[in-house]
Amino acid sequence: MGFARPVLLLPLLLAGCMPALTPRPEASNISPPADWRTAMPATGAGDRDWWAGFGDPQLAALVAQARANNADLAIAAARVAEARAQERVARSLLLPTLSASAPGAEQRALNPFGVATESFAAQPAFQAAYEIDLFGRNAAQVKAARANAAAVAAAREAATLSVSAATASGYITLLALDARRELLRQTLTSRGEALRIARDRAEAGYTSQLELRQAEAEYRAAEQQIPAIEAAIARQENALSQLVGDTPHAIARGQDFDALVRPPVPAALPSDLVRRRPDIAQAEYALAATDANLRVARAQFLPQVRLSASAGAVISSALPDPVSIWSIGGSILAPLFQGGRLQGQYDAATAQRDQAAFAYRRTVLTAFREVEDQLAVIDRLGVQEQALLAQRAAVADALRHATNRYRAGYSPYLEQIDAQRALLAVDLALIQLRTDRLTAYVALYQALGGSGSDANAPPR
């Protein structure tokens, strides 16, 4: 009994050797601003299926197909399953282990008198072992595994949001390419008519061959742009096919490009962003996991207390009856000298926790910047569109005057050609601007975290 007391006091004595937990770096803390730098164009409540707000059922169907069949999302789902399995492995540390063994043997041998004898012996037994988690090392490992599983699940949500946004943007770009091709076809038709008139006038001797060649050059300039657009359409369809988890194929269209509408934008403050974005949730769960790993490394300085017990029987042909056997014991494994290994592990865990803290700060700052970027783009594109529409009206009017002056013989054909080129350039710029504005709404939804479902707070 006199020996047991020092042994029992050993864990308490070694507890004083544990290093103190260092707090997170002060520089890693971040406070969200009160409001956005650019006003949020809040026009409605957030919708879980935000991509349906563009008013095209085919876009919604493609996003649903991508979310169901995308290969990257399948990989992310498998990673979630792996992390949850690792969490179950960690939870097993809090439970006792039970095992059974049944060794047995039968042998034939010669005794000292040279007589052959046969014997049989068996020793079935049950063993149990349990580690008393006095200092919370195993519990901290469970918390780390739980937080890691939650971080992987949040990463899957972030990947799902990214694939949804990429599919929506890709489909909008595809419709914009269709609109560019249709515009070029219309331009080719009008320039073909102008070429026919120029040819008739040249054959009648009303104009020179110069105007005929100018008209032909303009026709060929529009003609050569169509194959390039068609190649871009094919590449875009192939990219969308991969996103939805299929081999390259033609993509069905729903609405025309002009029929797409701007989706409603949910009202969200900077302080809401922390709960909305899955990548922020992932960073926060990762930080919680490193906190738990730091506690694990700290607990390594303390003894481990293990209990064990076994019960069984000895069965032998040499015994008239089986003999029961049992044992109960315990052990204390205390680190006395590790050559700096434990301190090194603790310092490494502290550095990893600090890295995760700064990574969380970086993720939040990036989220704020991405929202602000898209708000600024949407706001300025609206102003730019108004100016571009006014420019188109002026260019269209200039083309009308140039055409009338050319037909009346007051100006050369070159003035009409310049006006045609300017109008085509403005129409193409309008298509590109509307594409940029619609894809900016997609990017804004992605920056806001999609549907905006609140992420669960990680364990502390």
Phi, psi and omega in degrees: 000327179293331180280332185290326184297313177300324179295318180290331179279349183300314179301322181291324179292320181285342179298332178289348179274353181290139174287152179284144178292126178273138180290166176295150180301136180298327182290346181276350180288151181213140177242130181290150176292164182290325183206173180282151177293319175255138184299136178284124179281063183293118182235004181177180179277153178292139181244138179300316176265067187298333181293341177291344181291347178281351173079021179234112181296331179291324175299315179297322180293320179294318179296318179297320179293319179295319180293335181270329192238356184297136184293321179297323178290327176295320177296317179298321179295321178294325177293324176296316179299320178295315181296321179291327175293320176296327176296319177296324177297317180294322180297332181295341179294338181274355183247153176289158175256137178237138179213160180226145177222149179216068177289143179206156180206146173232133185219159175235126184215170177259133176277175182300342180267005177079020180257133179286132179229150176242139181219158179225139179216141177215153181217073177292145182203155172245136177239145176225141179219147182207135176258123178282117184275070184296324188248013172077017181295312181292322178297324178292324177296322178294317178297321179296317180293322178295316179294323178295319177297320178293323178296319179293321177296321177293325176296324176295318178297321178295320178294321177298317178297318181295317179294319178299315180294320180295322179293316179297314179296321179296321179290320177298317178297322178297315178295325178294321176295321175300318180295321177296318179297317179296321178296319179293324177295318177297320178296320179296322179295314180293322179286332173295321176294319177296323177295321179297317179295317180297322179294316179297319181292323179292319179293330178277353179085012180281332180228169179272171176294340179298313180295323178297315180292326176296317178295320179293321179297319178294323178297314181292328179297319177288323183296320185286345179281336184293314177301324179295319178295319179296324176294320178296323178296316179298317179295321180293320177296321178295320179295318178294323178300318178293320179300322182273008175077038182224168175285159182304129180203168178291141181259127177290145178257153174254263178280161171287165181301319182292341182275349178294140180243157176284130183286158175292142181254126180286148176286128181212135176266161177304326179292338179284338188296328182298328181271345187268323190272127179292331179290329175291319176299319178299315180296324181289320176295321178297322177295319178296324179295318179291328174299315180293320178296328176295321177292326176297313180297325179291322181289344179295342178286346187257159181293158173250128182251120182238141175246147179214151178207152177212152177212141181191202182210154175251121180243124182212148177291346179275352181250144178290326181221154175299150179244125179281144178227153178201162177205146176225132181203177178205165180211151175236119179252108184247129177286122179253317178213120181237011178066026180087003183295313182296319179294322177296318178296321180293317179296321178295319178295324177296317179295322178294321177297318179295320176300316180295325178295315179289328176295323175296315178300315180298319180297317179294316179297320178296321179297315177301315182296318182297320177295314180299321179301312183290325176298317179295319179297313181297317181295313183286327177295327176298317177293319180295324180296320179298318179294322181291323177296321177294322177296320180296319178299320179292318180293319178297320178293322178297321178296319179298316179293319180297321179294316180295319180293323180292316181294330178276355178082017181269342183218157178285166181296337183299326178296319178293321179297314179300319180293322177296316179298317181296319180293319178297318180297320180292318179296319177294322178294324177296317178298315181295320180295317179294325175297313180299323182289317179294317179291334175294325175293321175299313180296326178294317177299319178295318180294330179278356179094020177074239184291341178079023177290134184294135175277146177290140178291139181288157178295142181255000000 
